[in-house]
Amino acid sequence: MEVNRTLLTEFVLRGITDRPDLQVPLFLVFFLIYVTTMVGNLGLIFLIWKDPHLHTPMYIFLGSLAFADACTSSSVTPRMLVNILDNGRMISLFECMAQYYIFGSSATTECFLLVMMAYDRYVAICNPLFYLVVMSNRMCTCLISVSYVIGFLHPLIHVGLLFRLTFCRSNVIDHFYCEILPLYTISCTDPSINALVVFVFSAVIQAITFMSIIVSYACVLFSILKTKSEGSRSKAFSTCSSHLLSVSLFYGTLFFMYVSPGSGPSQYKDKMYSLFYTIVIPLLNPFIYSLRNKEVLGALRKFIKP
């Protein structure tokens, strides 16, 4: 038994589908999505860096969010594209852990960055006179740093707990990347502790961050409704609606992935939530935040036509 266990140092990622006729179309679709995602997110970061008018807390947070989205997409999509072309689809245990760590780190970071962005809007709309004092450059740097530090530390817990598991039943992971819950289904060691820790940490992080966002935007909504100026009200609604759409997509998907009753290892069969979270949301976010944003569109026009 010990010999069999030590042999399983490589795994096979089954991917989205086993149908050979869909491999080339899937490769082309996801390659196009990945290129668009990287152009959108890195382009947004470049515009924020290039245009001095965008050197404000809201856009600094937005640039940090775009970087986290780029990391999320890059942790999954390139490897998935290689696996689509490679019939072997092999991945080592180290690569598997590294892929999950990068994914988990960027996901956790994004949770807290969305809180920071909600807090930024709360201060800007509810306490505009103190905005420049409260949201100073130092404060923005601290908030972003805290988000990334928590993001880097959180997945270390789950990756560390993976070392208590042994794999001897099968080396086939029924997923298109090294998501941690499908990995538990092929473990010879009881993964109940690991699954419980994932559930508890995911539930706590999502509950704290989501409630913080809801409270911030509830205060923002009450403040907007008190505003007499139609122009100010319309601008505030426009800005906050983009944030709320992104938050809804992000937390809705995470909830079904990790916290909903059907997300345990034995029931975790549906790959669509993961596909939506890891590939679709990073694609949509830069466009959600940019297409209705006059400042970003203005910076883009100035860059195209100096």
WOWO-V193708 format. One line per field, one symbol per residue. ss: DSSP state (A for helix, B for strand, O for the rest). phi: phi as a letter, one per 30 degrees, with the letter a starting at -180 (. if undefined). A space follows every 50 residues. Layout:
ss=???
phi=???
This chain:
ss=OAAAAAAOOBBBBOOOOOOAAAAAAAAAAAAAAAAAAAAAAAAAAAAAAA OAAAOOAAAAAAAAAAAAAAAAAAAAAAAAAAAAAOOOOBBBAAAAAAAA AAAAAAAAAAAAAAAAAAAAAAAAAAOAAAAAAAOOAAAAAAAAAAAAAA AAAAAAAAAAAAOOOOOOOOOBBOOOOOOAAAAAOOOOOOOAAAAAAAAA AAAAAAAAAAAAAAAAAAAAAAAAAAOOOAAAAAAAAAAAAAAAAAAAAA AAAAAAAAAOAAAOOOOOOOOAAAAAAAAAAAAAAAAAAAOOOAAAAAAA AAAAOO
phi=.dddddddcbbcddidacdddcddededdddddddddddddddddddddd cddcdbeedddddddddddddedddcdedddddddcddhdbddddddddd ddddddddededdddddddeddddcdbddcedddcdedddddddddeddd dddededdddddddccbbdacccdacaddddddddcddddcedddddddd dddddddddddddddddddddddddddddddddddddddddddddddddd dddddddbcdedcdedcdcdcdddddddcdddddeddedcdccddddddd ddddbd
